[in-house]
């Protein structure tokens, strides 16, 4: 379900903090030294949205002013999935 409206199916994976900002934050953090696109794939920065909500959020992101939340700090606090094979 869409993370914003909770009414429609999510069809788009959205970056909560825009991808360009997330990549710069990841590079500046020093945690991802070998991956120049590391901030693009931080799971705690992704959400599923329907097309209508994604369009609205994109417009809001373009009007955003000020600091964005730190995606690397949020990722270190997020619980990690432990995989067993």
MODELLER restraints for C-alpha pairs under 7 A, 6 or more apart:
rsr = mdl.restraints
at = mdl.atoms
rsr.add(forms.Gaussian(group=physical.xy_distance, feature=features.Distance(at['CA:1:A'], at['CA:7:A']), mean=6.66, stdev=0.5))
rsr.add(forms.Gaussian(group=physical.xy_distance, feature=features.Distance(at['CA:1:A'], at['CA:8:A']), mean=5.79, stdev=0.5))
rsr.add(forms.Gaussian(group=physical.xy_distance, feature=features.Distance(at['CA:1:A'], at['CA:9:A']), mean=4.42, stdev=0.5))
rsr.add(forms.Gaussian(group=physical.xy_distance, feature=features.Distance(at['CA:1:A'], at['CA:10:A']), mean=5.06, stdev=0.5))
rsr.add(forms.Gaussian(group=physical.xy_distance, feature=features.Distance(at['CA:2:A'], at['CA:8:A']), mean=5.72, stdev=0.5))
rsr.add(forms.Gaussian(group=physical.xy_distance, feature=features.Distance(at['CA:2:A'], at['CA:9:A']), mean=5.53, stdev=0.5))
rsr.add(forms.Gaussian(group=physical.xy_distance, feature=features.Distance(at['CA:2:A'], at['CA:10:A']), mean=4.48, stdev=0.5))
rsr.add(forms.Gaussian(group=physical.xy_distance, feature=features.Distance(at['CA:2:A'], at['CA:48:A']), mean=5.59, stdev=0.5))
rsr.add(forms.Gaussian(group=physical.xy_distance, feature=features.Distance(at['CA:2:A'], at['CA:49:A']), mean=4.38, stdev=0.5))
rsr.add(forms.Gaussian(group=physical.xy_distance, feature=features.Distance(at['CA:2:A'], at['CA:50:A']), mean=5.44, stdev=0.5))
rsr.add(forms.Gaussian(group=physical.xy_distance, feature=features.Distance(at['CA:3:A'], at['CA:47:A']), mean=6.46, stdev=0.5))
rsr.add(forms.Gaussian(group=physical.xy_distance, feature=features.Distance(at['CA:3:A'], at['CA:48:A']), mean=5.85, stdev=0.5))
rsr.add(forms.Gaussian(group=physical.xy_distance, feature=features.Distance(at['CA:3:A'], at['CA:49:A']), mean=5.73, stdev=0.5))
rsr.add(forms.Gaussian(group=physical.xy_distance, feature=features.Distance(at['CA:4:A'], at['CA:49:A']), mean=6.78, stdev=0.5))
rsr.add(forms.Gaussian(group=physical.xy_distance, feature=features.Distance(at['CA:4:A'], at['CA:53:A']), mean=6.67, stdev=0.5))
rsr.add(forms.Gaussian(group=physical.xy_distance, feature=features.Distance(at['CA:8:A'], at['CA:50:A']), mean=6.19, stdev=0.5))
rsr.add(forms.Gaussian(group=physical.xy_distance, feature=features.Distance(at['CA:9:A'], at['CA:50:A']), mean=5.99, stdev=0.5))
rsr.add(forms.Gaussian(group=physical.xy_distance, feature=features.Distance(at['CA:10:A'], at['CA:48:A']), mean=4.99, stdev=0.5))
rsr.add(forms.Gaussian(group=physical.xy_distance, feature=features.Distance(at['CA:10:A'], at['CA:49:A']), mean=4.43, stdev=0.5))
rsr.add(forms.Gaussian(group=physical.xy_distance, feature=features.Distance(at['CA:10:A'], at['CA:50:A']), mean=4.40, stdev=0.5))
rsr.add(forms.Gaussian(group=physical.xy_distance, feature=features.Distance(at['CA:11:A'], at['CA:48:A']), mean=6.69, stdev=0.5))
rsr.add(forms.Gaussian(group=physical.xy_distance, feature=features.Distance(at['CA:11:A'], at['CA:49:A']), mean=6.13, stdev=0.5))
rsr.add(forms.Gaussian(group=physical.xy_distance, feature=features.Distance(at['CA:11:A'], at['CA:50:A']), mean=5.35, stdev=0.5))
rsr.add(forms.Gaussian(group=physical.xy_distance, feature=features.Distance(at['CA:11:A'], at['CA:51:A']), mean=6.85, stdev=0.5))
rsr.add(forms.Gaussian(group=physical.xy_distance, feature=features.Distance(at['CA:12:A'], at['CA:48:A']), mean=5.63, stdev=0.5))
rsr.add(forms.Gaussian(group=physical.xy_distance, feature=features.Distance(at['CA:12:A'], at['CA:49:A']), mean=5.33, stdev=0.5))
rsr.add(forms.Gaussian(group=physical.xy_distance, feature=features.Distance(at['CA:12:A'], at['CA:50:A']), mean=6.21, stdev=0.5))
rsr.add(forms.Gaussian(group=physical.xy_distance, feature=features.Distance(at['CA:12:A'], at['CA:51:A']), mean=6.81, stdev=0.5))
rsr.add(forms.Gaussian(group=physical.xy_distance, feature=features.Distance(at['CA:13:A'], at['CA:46:A']), mean=6.46, stdev=0.5))
rsr.add(forms.Gaussian(group=physical.xy_distance, feature=features.Distance(at['CA:13:A'], at['CA:47:A']), mean=5.69, stdev=0.5))
rsr.add(forms.Gaussian(group=physical.xy_distance, feature=features.Distance(at['CA:13:A'], at['CA:48:A']), mean=4.69, stdev=0.5))
rsr.add(forms.Gaussian(group=physical.xy_distance, feature=features.Distance(at['CA:13:A'], at['CA:49:A']), mean=6.41, stdev=0.5))
rsr.add(forms.Gaussian(group=physical.xy_distance, feature=features.Distance(at['CA:14:A'], at['CA:46:A']), mean=5.57, stdev=0.5))
rsr.add(forms.Gaussian(group=physical.xy_distance, feature=features.Distance(at['CA:14:A'], at['CA:47:A']), mean=5.24, stdev=0.5))
rsr.add(forms.Gaussian(group=physical.xy_distance, feature=features.Distance(at['CA:14:A'], at['CA:48:A']), mean=5.92, stdev=0.5))
rsr.add(forms.Gaussian(group=physical.xy_distance, feature=features.Distance(at['CA:14:A'], at['CA:49:A']), mean=6.53, stdev=0.5))
rsr.add(forms.Gaussian(group=physical.xy_distance, feature=features.Distance(at['CA:15:A'], at['CA:45:A']), mean=5.57, stdev=0.5))
rsr.add(forms.Gaussian(group=physical.xy_distance, feature=features.Distance(at['CA:15:A'], at['CA:46:A']), mean=4.76, stdev=0.5))
rsr.add(forms.Gaussian(group=physical.xy_distance, feature=features.Distance(at['CA:15:A'], at['CA:47:A']), mean=6.51, stdev=0.5))
rsr.add(forms.Gaussian(group=physical.xy_distance, feature=features.Distance(at['CA:16:A'], at['CA:45:A']), mean=5.26, stdev=0.5))
rsr.add(forms.Gaussian(group=physical.xy_distance, feature=features.Distance(at['CA:16:A'], at['CA:46:A']), mean=5.89, stdev=0.5))
rsr.add(forms.Gaussian(group=physical.xy_distance, feature=features.Distance(at['CA:16:A'], at['CA:47:A']), mean=6.75, stdev=0.5))
rsr.add(forms.Gaussian(group=physical.xy_distance, feature=features.Distance(at['CA:17:A'], at['CA:45:A']), mean=6.48, stdev=0.5))
rsr.add(forms.Gaussian(group=physical.xy_distance, feature=features.Distance(at['CA:17:A'], at['CA:68:A']), mean=6.69, stdev=0.5))
rsr.add(forms.Gaussian(group=physical.xy_distance, feature=features.Distance(at['CA:19:A'], at['CA:39:A']), mean=6.93, stdev=0.5))
rsr.add(forms.Gaussian(group=physical.xy_distance, feature=features.Distance(at['CA:19:A'], at['CA:40:A']), mean=5.52, stdev=0.5))
rsr.add(forms.Gaussian(group=physical.xy_distance, feature=features.Distance(at['CA:22:A'], at['CA:39:A']), mean=4.73, stdev=0.5))
rsr.add(forms.Gaussian(group=physical.xy_distance, feature=features.Distance(at['CA:22:A'], at['CA:40:A']), mean=6.43, stdev=0.5))
rsr.add(forms.Gaussian(group=physical.xy_distance, feature=features.Distance(at['CA:22:A'], at['CA:71:A']), mean=6.28, stdev=0.5))
rsr.add(forms.Gaussian(group=physical.xy_distance, feature=features.Distance(at['CA:23:A'], at['CA:37:A']), mean=5.92, stdev=0.5))
rsr.add(forms.Gaussian(group=physical.xy_distance, feature=features.Distance(at['CA:23:A'], at['CA:38:A']), mean=6.18, stdev=0.5))
rsr.add(forms.Gaussian(group=physical.xy_distance, feature=features.Distance(at['CA:23:A'], at['CA:39:A']), mean=3.98, stdev=0.5))
rsr.add(forms.Gaussian(group=physical.xy_distance, feature=features.Distance(at['CA:23:A'], at['CA:40:A']), mean=5.93, stdev=0.5))
rsr.add(forms.Gaussian(group=physical.xy_distance, feature=features.Distance(at['CA:25:A'], at['CA:70:A']), mean=6.90, stdev=0.5))
rsr.add(forms.Gaussian(group=physical.xy_distance, feature=features.Distance(at['CA:26:A'], at['CA:32:A']), mean=6.41, stdev=0.5))
rsr.add(forms.Gaussian(group=physical.xy_distance, feature=features.Distance(at['CA:26:A'], at['CA:38:A']), mean=6.29, stdev=0.5))
rsr.add(forms.Gaussian(group=physical.xy_distance, feature=features.Distance(at['CA:26:A'], at['CA:39:A']), mean=5.04, stdev=0.5))
rsr.add(forms.Gaussian(group=physical.xy_distance, feature=features.Distance(at['CA:26:A'], at['CA:72:A']), mean=6.23, stdev=0.5))
rsr.add(forms.Gaussian(group=physical.xy_distance, feature=features.Distance(at['CA:27:A'], at['CA:33:A']), mean=6.83, stdev=0.5))
rsr.add(forms.Gaussian(group=physical.xy_distance, feature=features.Distance(at['CA:27:A'], at['CA:36:A']), mean=6.99, stdev=0.5))
rsr.add(forms.Gaussian(group=physical.xy_distance, feature=features.Distance(at['CA:32:A'], at['CA:38:A']), mean=6.24, stdev=0.5))
rsr.add(forms.Gaussian(group=physical.xy_distance, feature=features.Distance(at['CA:42:A'], at['CA:75:A']), mean=6.95, stdev=0.5))
rsr.add(forms.Gaussian(group=physical.xy_distance, feature=features.Distance(at['CA:44:A'], at['CA:74:A']), mean=6.95, stdev=0.5))
rsr.add(forms.Gaussian(group=physical.xy_distance, feature=features.Distance(at['CA:44:A'], at['CA:75:A']), mean=5.60, stdev=0.5))
rsr.add(forms.Gaussian(group=physical.xy_distance, feature=features.Distance(at['CA:44:A'], at['CA:78:A']), mean=6.80, stdev=0.5))
rsr.add(forms.Gaussian(group=physical.xy_distance, feature=features.Distance(at['CA:45:A'], at['CA:71:A']), mean=6.42, stdev=0.5))
